[in-house]
């Protein structure tokens, strides 16, 4: 039974590694021909969905299997942890990469709360500003405006803002806010958990 599970696991990892053309082909046909209507398109769609599941299983394996994770890192980044010096270099690189990723995600998190409105008043007297650009922060769980979408010609401005609203929206869609927040919390929690396990192993 164990050998069967090992073979199934190896097949899942192999499909996750080499099955990406299936998903790309399915996505291309879906964009070109629309929804699948024939049996082979449905089969290809099912294979693409299976690849997504296998890719998720492969990522979980990399997190749980230390030996496999180190082999993958050695091939991708040339990182090896053969002695204390290499472990120190790897640790510094991991911390720097984590901080860089967190900084970028925090910037994107702020952008998902940033609203921009451009009001243009063509009838403004000469020598006075014709446009007004307003930038602010706003959190909304229901407003899902796309990033900087142009307003329709009939858009009416606020009473205190004469003119026509040209642009009104968020720099990033608000729907990305919970996703980015979850990623930030997950990375911080995972780094703390894995580093604590390594320290406990060193003490043991």
Buried (B, 14 or more C-beta within 10 A) or exposed (E): EEEEEEEEEEEBBEBBEEBEEBBEEBEEBBEEEEEBEEEEBEEBBEBBEBBEEBBEBBEEBBEEEEEBEBEBBEEEEEBBBEEEEEEEEBEEEBEEEBEEEBEEBEEBBBBBBBBBBBBBBEEBEEEEEEEBEEEEEEEEEEEEBEBBEEBEEEEEBEEEBEBBBBBBBBBBBBBBBEEBBEBBEEBEEEBEEEEEEEEEEEEE
